[in-house]
Amino acid sequence: MGESNPFESLPQNAANYAALSPISFLAWSGEVYPERTALIHGELRQSWGETYRRCRQLASALDKRGIGAGDTVAIMAPNIPATYEMHFAPAMVGAVLNALNVRLDAATLAFMLEFGEAKMVFVDRAFAPVMAEAIGQMDNPPTVVDIDDPVYDGNESPIGEIEYEAFVAEGDADFQWQLPEDEWNAISLNFTSGTTGNPKGVVYHHRGAYLNAMTNAMAWDMPTHTVYLWTLPMFHCNGWCFPWTLAAKAGTNVCLRQVAADPIIEAMTEHGVTHYCGAPIVHSMLVNADEQKLAGIEQTVYGLVAGAAPPAAMIEGMERIGFKLTHVYGLTETYGPAALCAKHESWEDVSLDERVRLNGRQGVRYPTQAALTVVDQDTGEIVPHDGETMGELVFAGNIVMKGYLKNPDATDEAFAEGWYHTGDLGYIEPDGYIKIADRAKDVIISGGENISSLEVESVLSRHPAVAASAVVAKPDEKWGETPCAFIELRPGEEATEADIIAYCREHMAKFKCPKTVVFGPLPTTSTGKVQKYELRSQADDLDD
């Protein structure tokens, strides 16, 4: 009793401890596979050795401009080599990368740059006009570096003081970069969509970026030298940490300025792409693409799809064209995917409908995430594994954000009771897999019954005339609320409100079916999410 712990006499030292940072993945690939292709873009074929050298040189150029620990460096560019290199170079000098959403308006961009205190911003020519407008609205404008991507053929005038390649040339290719002193230090700043009010700034740390990048490869069984197509924006949760994953696997990044069916299929065919990620709409592009073009893809292609519940029709379609799809779940606050629907061999032996159901769940936590569960919103207790009891999905662990920049109240609220609260509602099935039922604000309460808008949307997605749908609550004097469906039809297809309602009644309980159907294009945010708040406003104004 009272004796000291003998293990405490073995402290950390330089020989047995180094901060976890994804920069180390780049150094590994650059040193071990210097000749292998890291980046493909147009005519460019850039090796890992060259990429490592250029990132050191870019880091040196930033250092010479006074960029250092805690400084924010922004980039406004599509999925091009410069965007990839920026995921490493600022971190090498302790700076923080803010990859801006290329679909945003000038006022929002100005807010992000000002709020994040960006010292420099790198701007692809295609976005020079909107960035010039944004910078013109700022009190403390950053230094601007132009990116003249040779693949882009637009004629916008540059707005910066120096071009990217000239800026890189200012640096020293032998720059001696350093790992962060503390792996908890910030590596990137990502803003939430901001559908109401100003967007919040989500801060990632080196440790989380390292672990999520590594877990992407583990969860997806990615082989060394994977060929990855950039259909997912690198500005979105830092490309779900895949810029760092590809460095860890010494894979090949196939860059893509335009996300459309033909460029995707051409890249997959020409470069032997094996992996890609995206929202359901990206996969649906391929499901609906010309089958003759798809026939040119001879290799097995693996896709990750994220979202609350990928439509059943899309999961079925991916099976039909021979792509292997895995469902993941996460948020900006969890570095992108932090959960996956881990597959079991036995699922191959069940019916298609059952396989679609199993694969449509959010699933289980990533191996490096400490916890994912569902808690009762009133008591905070974990709900039973009965597939029925509803609660809020919560995370805890190493791949949860540091917090919201300059927003302690929102940070405290998000981390209440030791969990990160997602705002998503769902339940735990008997096998421990989690299924989202809806966003808390999207549940429709009709006559005292809870109706999941996602369940209704899943049924609608299988109607042959429906391209996309969104379901919201419409005020009703008798029932309190009833489901209102907003629907985009496929080109050349026709359907009436009666057709849609009859179809729903064939496939689900009558009380869950839409009582109102509105046809037309769906409003979306800059990241492609349907703006349900706008649809709710429209539904409020509809006549009975």
N, C-alpha and C positions, 0 to 999 in steps of 0.2 A: 504494500500500500504506500502511496506517496512517491514511488520511484518515478523518475522522468522517463519519457518515452524515448527509447534508444534510436528510433527511426528519425527523430527530429534532428539528429546530429548530421544528417545528410542533406544539406541545403542545395538549392539551385545554383548552378555556376555556368560559365560560358561553355563548358564541355558537355553539359547534359540538358541544357534548356535553350530553346530559341522561340521567339514569338511566332505564333501561327499567322501567316499572311499568304494570300494567293500570289504575291509577287514571286515567292519561292518556286512556284510551279513554272513560271516563265524561265527562270534561271535553269531549272532542271531540263526542260525541253531544249533550250538553247545550247546547253552544254552536252546533252546526251544524244540528241537527234538534230544537230545543226543543219544537216542537208535536207531534211524532210520538209515538205511544203506545209507552211503554216497558214498562208492566206492566198486565196484565189479571188481575183477581181478583174474582170475584163481580160486584158492581156497579161496582167501581173501574176507572177508566181513568186511569192516571197517565202523564204525558208525560215525555220525556227531560229537558226543562228543569226540571220539578218534581222528578224523581228526583235530578238533580245538586244542586239546591238542598237537598233533604232530607238527602242524604248529607253535604253540608257542614255542615248544622245538627246532624246526629247526631255528626259528628266533633267539632264544637265542644262539644257536651254531654259527650262523653267527655273532652275536654281539660279542661273545667271540673271534672270529677270526679277529675282527677289522672292520667288514663290517658295514657301516652306511649310513647316508644320502648322496645320490648322487652317491654311488658306484654301479657299474654294476655287476650283477651276472648272468651268462649264464647257459643254460642247453641244452644238446644235447641228446634227448631221445624221444621215441615214446609216444603214449597216454597211459601212465602208472600212477599209483598213485603218484610217485615222481614228475612227471611233474605237476600234479594237485596241490600238496602241495606247489610247488615252485611258484604258482600263488598268494600265500598269504604270505608266510614266509618272503621273502625279503622286501616286502612292509611294513611289521610290524616294520622294523628297518629303513625305509626310503630309502632302496636300490631300484634299478631298475632292472627288470627282462628282460633278452634278451633270448627268446626261439629260438634256432637255427633251421633252416630248415635241417632236417635229410638227405635230398637228395643232399646236396651241396658237392662240391669238397673241398679238403684241402686248396687250395690257397684262395678261397672265404671265407671259415671259418676263416682262419688266418686273413684276412682283417677285417672281422666283429669283431672278438675278440679284435684286436689291435685298431681299430677305436672306438669301444665302450668302450675301456679301462676296459675290464672285469677283476675283481680282483679274481674271482673264476669261475670255470666251472664244472658242474655236468655232467658226461658222462656215458650213458648206455653202457654195454659191447659190444653190437652189433656195436657200432660206435667208439670203442677204436682205431682201426687201422687208420681211416681217421683223428681222432682227434689228435692222436700222431703225424701224419705227419703235421697237421696244427699247432700244438703247437711248433713243431720243427722249423717252419718258422718264429716264432715270436721273436721280440726283448725283449718284456716284457711279458713272458708267465704267465698265471694265475695259481693259486693253483687248482689242479684237484681232484675231488671227484668221485670215481667210484660208479655206480649204478648196483648192482647185482640183476637184476629182476628175481625172481624164475620161472617165466613163460618162460623165454628165455633159450634155450638149446644150445646155441653156445659155443665155447671154446676159445674165444678171451681172451688174457691176460689183466689183469687190468693195467692201466697206471697212476693211481692216488696215493696219499699218504694215503688215508683213504677211507673206503667203506661208502656208504650213511647211512645205519642204525647205524653204529658206530659214524658217524658224528652227526646224530640226537641225539644220546645218550649223546653227550657232553653237550647238552643244558639243560635248566631248563624248565620243563613243566608248571610251574607257572609264566613264564616270563610275565612281565607287558609291553605289547606292547602299542604303541601310534598311534592314528590317525595322519595323516600328519598335520604339522602346517598350511599348505596352500594346499587346494584341487587342486591347479594348479600345485603342485609338480609332477614330473615325476613318473610314476608307471611302465612303460615298454618301451622297445626299440624293434622295429620290422623293419627289412630291406625289402626294395622292391626287386622284382625279379632280377633286374639288368641285363636285356637282352642285354643292351649295356652299357659298362663302369661299374664302380663300383656301387653297390647298394647304395641307400640312406637310412639313418637311420631315421625312423619315430618314433617320441616320443609321447606317450600317457600320459595323466594326470589322477589323481585319480577321478576327477569330471566326466570326459568323460567316464571312465571305469565303474563307478557307474551307470551313466545314461543310457549308452547303454546296460549294463547288465539287468537293470530293464526294459528297453523298449523291449528287446528281449522277455521277458515273457509277457508283455502287448500285443505286436503286434501278438504274436502267441497263445494268450489265454492259456498259460501253467498252468496247475493246480499245486497246492502244491503236492509235492512228485512225480513229473514227473520222469519217467525212461528214461534216455537219453543215447544213444549209441554214443561213440566217433569215428565216421567215419571221422569227420573233424579234421585235425591236430591241436593240441593245439599250434603249432608254427605258425600257419597261423592267423595273426591278433589276437593273443591270443585266438585262437579258437572262433573267432567272439565274444569274451567276454562271451561265455557260461560257462567257469569255474566259473565265478562270478555269472552268472544267476542261475546256479544249486544250489549255496549256498543260494541265495535269496529265492529259492523255496523249500529248504530242499529236493531236489530231489536225485535221485540215478544216479551216474556216472558209466556206464558200460564201462570199459576200453577195448581197442582193439589194439593189436600190429600190426595186419595185416588187411588191408582193402581189402577184397575180398568177393565175393558173398556168399560163404558157411559160413565163420565165421560170417558175418553180419546176415544171416538168422538164424543161430544157436543161436546167442545171442538174437535176437528178439524173437525167440520161447521160449528159456529157461527162460529169465529174464523179459518177458513182456514189452519189450521196446516200448515206445509210441512216442518218438521223436528222430530225427537225422538230421544232416545237411550234405551238400556236394556239390561239383561241379557236373555238369550234368553227368559226367562219372560214379559217384557213383550210381546215380539213374538208369542210363542205365544198370548197372550190375544187378540190381534187376529186371528191366523190362525184361531182357533177361535170367533170372535165371530159373531153373527147377520149373515148376508150382507145382509139387507135394511137393517140399520142401517149397515153399511159402504157400501152403495150411495149414501148421502147425502154421502159424501166425494168431491167432484168434482175437487179439485186433486191434483196429484202430491205424494205424501208421501215424504220421504226419512228413513230410519232408520239409526242407527248401532247395531251390536250388538257387544258386547265379550265376551270369554271365550276359553277355550282352543280350543274348536271348536264353533261353533253347529251344532245338529243338522241333518242334511240335510233332514229333514221340515220344519223351520222355514224354511229357506232356500227350499225349494220352495213352501211355503205363502205366503210373502211375495210371491213372483213371481205366484202365482195371484190374489191380491187386488190386485195392481197397485202395491204399495209398492216403492220402490227401496232396497235394503238394502246397506250397506257394513260390512264386518267390520274392527274395529280391535282393537288389543291393547296392553295396558299394565298397570301395577300402581300401587298407591298411591305407591310410591317413584318413579314416572315421571310424576307429575301426571295420572294416568289414561292415556288413549291416547297412545302415543308411537310407534306403528307402525300401518300400515293395509294392507289388501289392495287396493292401487291397481289399478283396473280398466283393461282394454284393450278397444278397440272390437272387436277380433277375437274376444273371448270371446262376443260376441252370436251368433256364427255356429256355435258348437259345440253339442253335444247338451246337454240339461238336466243329465244326470248329470255331464258334464264341467264344465259351468258351476258346478254345486254344488261340485264338487271344487276348482276354481280359486278360487272365492269363499270357501271355508271355511278358507283359509290365513291365517296371521298376517301374512304379506306382507313389507313393507319398512319402513324407518325413516321417521318423519316428516321433512319437509324440514329442520326446525331441530334435529333430533337428529343428533349427529355420527356415531354408529355403532350398528348392531344386527347382531349376527352370532351364530354358534354355535361354541363352543370345546370341544375335547376336555377332559373333566374331569380327566384325569391329566396331560396335557402342556401344556394351555393354548393349544395351536395351533388355528387356525381349521380347521374340518372342510371336506373337499372338497364341491363343489356337485354331489353325486351323488344326492340324495334318499334316501340310505340311512344314511350315517354319522351316528350319534347323538352329540349333545353338549348342552351347556347354553347356553340363550339368554342373551346378555349385552348390555347397553346402555352407551353412554358419550356424554356431551354435555350441552348446556345444559338439557335437560328431564329431568334426574335430580336427585333431592332433594339438599339440603345434607347430610343425614345424619339419624341417629336422635338425638332429644333425650336428653341425659344418658346416652348409651349408647355410649361410644367403642369398646368391644370389638365390638359388633354392627355399628357403622359401618365399622370397619376390615375386618371379615369380609365385609361386603356389597361393599366397594370393592377387594377383593384384586386385585392384578395390573393395576390400572388400569381395571377393568370394574365395572359394577354387575351382580352375579350374581342372576338372577331365580329360580333354583331350578326353572325349567321346562326340560324336555328336548325336543329336536327335531332337525331336520335342514334342510339348505339344498338346495332343488331346483335343477335345472340353470339355470332362468331367474333364479336369485338370490333367489326368494321363500322365506320361512321357514315351516315347518310345525311346530307343537307336536305331539309325540307323547304327552307326559304330564308331570305333575309328577314330580320325581325320586323322591318317596316313594310315588308311585302306580303305578309300573311293576310289573307282575306277572311274576315269573321262574318259569316252569313248565317243569320238565325241561330247564333250561338255555336255554330260549327266552324272549326278552323279549316280553311282551304289553302293548300299550297299552290301559289301561282306557278311554281316550277313544274309541279305535276301536270297542271293543265297545259302548260307550254310544251311539255314532253309529248303529250298526246297530239297536240296540234302539229308538231314537227313531223309527224308521220303521215299527215294528210298530203296526198300527191300534189295538190295545187299550192301548198304553203311553202314559201321560201324562208320566212322568219316570222316569229310571233312574240308578243309580250302581253302579259295578263296583269291587270291591276284591279283594285277595288273601285267600284262605282257606288256612290251613295244610293240607298234604296229605303223608302219610307217603311216598307213592310219588313224587310229582312236586315236592315241596318246597312249591309253592303252586299253586292253581288259581283261576280267576276265579269270583267269587261275585257275582251280580247282585241288587240290591235294586230293586224295581219298584213304582211307583205306577200303578195302572190308571186309565183314563179313567172318569168316572161312567157307570154302566150297562154297562160292558164286562166281559168275563170272559176269563181265560186261565189255563192251568195251567203248571206248571214244564216239562212235556214240550212244550207248545206253544211256549214261549219258546225252549227249547234247539233244537227242530227248526227254528224260524225262523232262528236264528243260523247253524245249519249250512248253510242254503240260501244265506247271504250272506257267509260268511267261512270261513277255514280252521278245521278241526275243533278243532285244539289251542287256538285262541283263544276258543272258545265257553264260556259259563258251564257249570260243572259243578253249580252250586247256584243256585237262584232263591228269593228271599224276597219276598213281597208285603206291602205296607203303606206308610204315609206315610214320606217321607224326612226325617230330621232336618236342619235347616238352621241356619246362623249368623244373626246379626241382620241381615246384609246379603244374605241369601238364598242363600249358598253352602252346598252340601251338606257336612255334617260327616262327612267320610270317616273321620276318626279314630274316631268313634263306631261307624260301620259296620264298621270293621276289628275293633273290640272285639267287636261282635256276631258277626262271622264267626268269630272265634277260639273263641267259645263254642258254635258250632253242632256238632251231632253229625254224624258221617259217615253 
